[in-house]
């Protein structure tokens, strides 16, 4: 049977739920509004994002609705990252920009700034990448980061992503044009690293 990413995405019965040793990836709930607002209103977290920090909790509530709508369309899988012990939301991890023809997608992620440096984002991204290759049978996962975001660069490189070049002034962060560094990871390389 030929590969069909659209059919695989449409066949997902519900929001995928993934668990690692310390974090859980799940769909968002209305009661996650305040925790998501805490993440996306933090200027440190949003420093390298292509959108401004959230100003009101209603923006986080709207994000939850948008995540649900995009999942219903099967165009984005935007997990919240929750602490495995108490299920409190500490970040997000997203697969998006799927290309069925070329069997690829992009990944993005964020984590509460008071939890940086503990390997939690790396664990969440690894869960999502593993799922993307195993369940969606993607050939390639891509990520783009601001080249000044050294912790994010290190996270990707630790998981086996390779830097593949810089697109100059691709995004605006606030009113400043910023570069975007592209990283790619092939399914074969991921499997070899994790064999």
N, C-alpha and C positions, 0 to 999 in steps of 0.2 A: 504494500500500500504506500503511495507517495506521501511524503511529509506534508502536513497541513497545520501550520501554526494557528491559523484562525480557528480551525475546528477544535484544536486542543484547548485554546483559550475559551471558546464557547462551551466546551464540554465540562469546564470546571463547575462543579455543583454549588460551590460556595467559596467565600473568601478563604484562600489557603491559610492554614495555621501551621507554623513551623516552630520548633523548640530546640534550643541549644542548652548548654550547661547553665547559662546565666540569664539568657534573654529569650523572649517569646516574640514572634512576629505574628500579628493577627490584624483583623479588620478593626477600624475605629468604631467607637460607640459614642453616643451623645455625652455620656458622663466623662469622656476624655477631653472635653473642650478646654477646661482650665489647664490641664497638663500640656496639651498641645500649644496653647497660648503661651505658657511659660517657656517652651522651647523656641517658638517662632517670634517671640517678642524680645528675645535676648540679642542685643547688638553684637555680642561676641559670636554667637551662632550664625547670625545673618551677615557677618562681615564679608564673606565671599560669595553670597548668593546674588542672583540676578533680580531680586525683589527686595523691597524694604522690609524692615522688621514690622511685625503686626502691631497695631496700635490699640486694638480692642478685642475682647474675647469673642465678639460676634464674627470676626474674621476667622477665628479657629473653628467656630461652629459652621461657618460657610465652607471651610475646607473639608470638614467631615462629610457634608452633603456632597461636595464635588468628588471626593474620593469614592463615595458610594455610586454616584452616577457614572464615573469613568470605569469603575469595575463592572457595572451592569452592561456597559458598551464593550467591555473586555479590551479597552485600549490602554489601561494602566492598572498595575497592581501596586497600590500604595499602602504598605503595611505601617502600622504603628509598631514601634519597638517597645516592649513592656518588660519590666523586671520580672523574672520568672517566679520570685518569691511572693510578691504582693500584687502583681499584674498592673503596677503603676506605669503609665506611659513615660518613657524617657527619651524618645526620639522617633524617627521615621526611616523607612527604607523602601525605595520605590523601583520597580521595573516598569519601563515605559519606552516610547518610541520604537515599538516593535516593527520589524521589517520581515513580514512572512516570506517574501521572495528570497531574501538574503539570510534568513534565519539568524537575525541578531536583534538585540535590544540594548537599551541603556539602563544604567543603574545610578541612583542618587541616594543620599543618606544624610542624616543629621542626628546629633545627640546633644542632650542637655550639657551645657558647658561645665557644670560642676562634676560631671562624670568622665570628662576627657582623660585620656591617658591610662585607662584601665583595660583596654582591649574589648570593650563592649560593642563599639561600632564595628570593629573588625569581625567579631563573632556574628553580628547581625548581617553584615554584608556577605560573609561566607555562607550563611544559611540561604540567603536569597540567590546567590550565584549557583550554589549546588542545586537548588530547586530549579533554577532556570535551565541548567544543562540537563538535569535528569528528567524532569517532568515536561518542560516545554521543548526539550531537545534542541535548544539553541546551539548554533555553531560558534557564536561569538557574543560576548558581552562587552559593552563600551562604557566609559565614564569620562566626563570632562570636568576639570577643576581649574580654578584660578591657580596659575603656577606659583603664586605667593603663598598658597595654602599648603605649607610643608607637611603638617600632620596628615592631611588627606592624601597627599602624594605618597607618603610613607605607608599609609594603610593599604593603598592599592598595590604598591610594589611588593609589600609583604604577602599579599594574596596571589602574586604572580602576574598582575597586569603590567604591561610594558608601555612606556611612554612612546607615543607615535607622532608627536609634533605639536606645535603651538599655532593656534589660529589667533592672529593679532586682533585686538580690540573687538572681539566677537560679542561681548555683552556689556551692558551698562549696569554698574552697581551704584545706586543712587544716580548721580550725574556724571560718574567717571567711567570712561570706556576701559574695559579690562580684557586681558587676554584669556584664552581658554586652552588648556593643555589636554590633549586627547590621550586616553589610555585604552588599551584593548587586551582582552583575555580570550584565548581560544579554548573550546571545550577539551581538545586533546591535551593541551598544556595543563589545564586544571586537573584532569584525570590522572595525568602522569605524576603531578605533584602530590596527589592525594591517594596514590595507589598503595 
